[in-house]
């Protein structure tokens, strides 16, 4: 085999969903945007539907249309971009619910949305999407709001004072729409306690194996395993360099395995110099820069290193948060950058 292999463990995904739902004690509505955080939105959503999920969040209209085609009638599919110009006919055709982010979108949905109720996003301090609290006051009593949501800027940092400030603003917003269901917390917010749960939580990265604090968490099962085959093993003498720019120079004779994976497969270039893989019972460092199609790994003293042997780049032995930290980023970015070039296999389907 010469292809990079991405295995998605749907049973682990289901365990994470049940754990996050039970921890929150309320409805868990999966966020499956960005193609299910890089793992295949349609396949993961079908499994989550079987596990009891009834509401799903996507970012783009096209994501929602594809998800509706896959899941059929019944589940609520919320589109976080909202009722953007020219989108309403398509939203209605696919029975999608736009998350209203502005007064302009609210007016558009009222005019074109056939009197359907809306989900209102109130900005509680993150200053991205959402109406202000003052604008929400102006909509109260005038719009058929069935759900109010917001998003925590620092949910992964439990001690950050912004969490409490946003919670206070969100409580004010919810009081404006007493009949509406409410949702504030995503993966990190689920672990801030029951005050943040309201009626619904929106788990994302922790469904797919990322820790809720942007570090590995033993309560979260790894879902994705990315492996690549060794193409060649070579002996590099002391003083020689490996890869572009001569970024690694051997200080002693080094046995080097060249893997069939690179940044075209989603292995971040920033992995140099802290990147590592798992092979034959040990963490083994990457050597030199990640290139488009290849990675060099130190396998000195490992007699099992040979062409065709598979090496774990992320997985149960090299957790996604650890691999992301080595590249100076988070599991969110690492997962969503995984390339379609890898052969994909679903386990537990």
Beta strands, then each sheet from edge to edge (+ up, - down):
strand 1: 5-9
strand 2: 27-28
strand 3: 30-31
strand 4: 55-58
strand 5: 76-79
strand 6: 97-100
strand 7: 118-121
strand 8: 145-149
strand 9: 181-183
strand 10: 200-201
strand 11: 224-236
strand 12: 241-242
strand 13: 248-249
strand 14: 254-259
strand 15: 276-279
strand 16: 282-287
strand 17: 295-298
strand 18: 310-314
strand 19: 343-347
sheet 1: 15+ 16- 17+ 14- 11+ 1- 19-
sheet 2: 2+ 10+
sheet 3: 3+ 4+ 5+ 6+ 7+ 8+ 9+
sheet 4: 15+ 16- 17+ 14- 11+ 18-
sheet 5: 12+ 13-
end
